[in-house]
Amino acid sequence: MKNKYYFLKKLYKDYVVIFDKDGKWISYSWDSKILEWVKNKDVNYIIVDSLFNVLEFKVEDNQYRKYVMKVFLYELIDKFK
């Protein structure tokens, strides 16, 4: 599933890539940490089911890069605690 993630990430750069596995949402890398902010509805994301059907959800003002920076800074701070 990680190979699918990297493939889709190259196609959808500013999107959170989410896999729907038995009703649970799974993601990798930065997207797994941004997954909790998808509920705010200010991030573009795609949901991929087990049959590789892609549902795209797009917002007008995408905040994906902002959330990536937040996650990066949180991890940097935690690293030096």
Secondary structure, 3 states (H helix, E strand, C coil): CHHHHHHHHHHCCCCEEEEEECCEEECCHHHHHHHHHHHHCCCCEEEECCCCCEEEECCCCCCHHHHHHHHHHHHHHHHCC
